[in-house]
Amino acid sequence: MLALVLFLSFIALIFLGVPIAFSLGISSIIYLLLADIGLSIIPQRMFGGLNSFVLLCIPGFILAGNLMNAGGITDKIIDFANNVVGHIRGGLGLANVGSSMGFAGISGTALADTASIGSVLIPAMKKQGYDADFSAAVTSSSSTVGPIIPPSLPLIIVGTLASVSIGDLFLAGALPGLLLGVSLMIVTYIISVKRNYPKGERQSLSKIGKSFIDAFWALLMTVIILYGILGGLFTPTEASIVAVVYALIIGLFVYRGLKVREIPSILLASMKSTASIMILVGLANLFGWILVSERIPQMVADFILGISDSKVIVILLIVVLLLFVGTFMETIAALVILFPVLLPVATSVGMDPVHFGVVMVLGLIIGLSTPPVGVCLFVASSIGRVSIGKTSIALIPFITASILVLLLVAFIPELTLWLPSLFD
């Protein structure tokens, strides 16, 4: 009965527009009061969820991403992508997806991708004759590549929850991320040809080479992070600090787009982002502790396995659940709550924890572009000055392609496990 009160209050708060973190906290407090459990458990469980050395890399990667973005990296990545594919029909849309794939290695978050790339490319696409809803849909859907291609904040959370190698998870996300980006490019091209969207002039190899050199130092950051972690040179937390130092050097002395006077405001913005994530993780851990105390994970496992013990059916049920939860819950909160619940179910049918972690992140981030609480959908629609409804309709083929990629990743473990196996 109390578990039902917990869920109903949580869902009610979400639909009232209360932020996810506070919805988790308030519903948990209601449960604790009704269960006559001392509220001292709140700081204990929140601290328990945050007391992980690996989580220290989150502020580092956020700060590094903000420094690189302020240093003019967005324009250089967009310029390179546009020079490579801009001559193809719908080239600016393809450049939008390509830029997201490049920017993914810088920020690791979908919202930063949508805001930075969308603010440049959505107006440019509209000016060239692309429909506003299509421009917003391309930007929103392609930004979901960010949390898969390393470095990825959600995959860091998964590594903390499952006690698995962050380096393995980063490698495991690389191929699915590329596959997702390519599939979105295919959809973009097909729609562009059908609607006769414009194409630009073919650029010379020298100009493409110059734009690559301009973007090279930004793209190199991903290589440094991965090589450093996998090569044993530094831990994920140390890698995030290396990324910050690298971002400062590149922004101040190579690109020279970063100004010293901007650093305090960048630090403040990074602190705010980090604080919001940490509060979310802490309160989600409290919520998750209540679920465990109510034996919800066992009940969910028994329910799913009671329907069928077939691996195919179980994976399909998990995928459907992830897609549903992703439509109304923030990705990190959903991970902290659901990962411990679903991991035993996944492993019981033979899924590797690393494979399942990537599947879970991919399944949840698709919801960032779907109503009712898709933040990337809202931001892209706002930039494009188009209604949420029109953008949602335009997103249908992109979401369909994303779901097909999710199914491929879920049922073909080699797509995630092949790269990590090379470094075992």
Secondary structure, 3 states (H helix, E strand, C coil): CHHHHHHHHHHHHHHCCCCHHHHHHHHHHHHHHHCCCCCCHHHHHHHHHHCCHHHHHHHHHHHHHHHHHHCCHHHHHHHHHHHHHCCCCCHHHHHHHHHHHHHHHHHCCHHHHHHHHHHHHHHHHHHCCCCHHHHHHHHHHHHHHCCCCCCCHHHHHHHHHHCCCHHHHHHHHHHHHHHHHHHHHHHHHHHHHHHCCCCCCCCCHHHHHHHHHHHHHHHHHHHHHHHHHHCCCCCHHHHHHHHHHHHHHHHHHHCCCCCHHHHHHHHHHHHHHHHHHHHHHHHHHHHHHHHHHCCHHHHHHHHHHHHCCCHHHHHHHHHHHHHHHHCCCCHHHHHHHHHHHHHHHHHHCCCCHHHHHHHHHHHHHHHHHCCCCCHHHHHHHHHHCCCHHHHHHHCHHHHHHHHHHHHHHHHCCHHHHHHHHHCC
